[in-house]
Amino acid sequence: MYLHLGNEFSVCINDIVGIFDIENTTIGKATKELLERAEKEKKCVYATYDLPKSFVIVVKNGIEKIYISQLAASTLKKRL
């Protein structure tokens, strides 16, 4: 099964490591560093052109990607 993240992006639910709310999690230093590192390493995929509300960490075949979505984390969790 796949989870639709917005626009034309979907990910396999078996590959999802976590779904996080951007406002609540980016307060911490570790999360900021994770997102900055992913951005520098070009591992971020933007599934939105709007204000992002959540991010989803996906690992497929040992490759990590972070999807930034305009959908709320609660909405994505309900879709699961």
Number of C-alpha atoms within 10 A of each C-alpha: 9 14 16 18 25 16 12 8 15 14 16 13 13 12 15 18 13 13 18 19 17 20 10 10 14 15 10 9 9 11 13 14 12 12 17 14 13 16 14 9 10 11 16 20 16 18 20 18 10 10 10 17 18 23 27 22 16 21 15 13 7 8 8 16 19 23 22 24 27 19 20 17 20 13 11 19 12 7 11 10
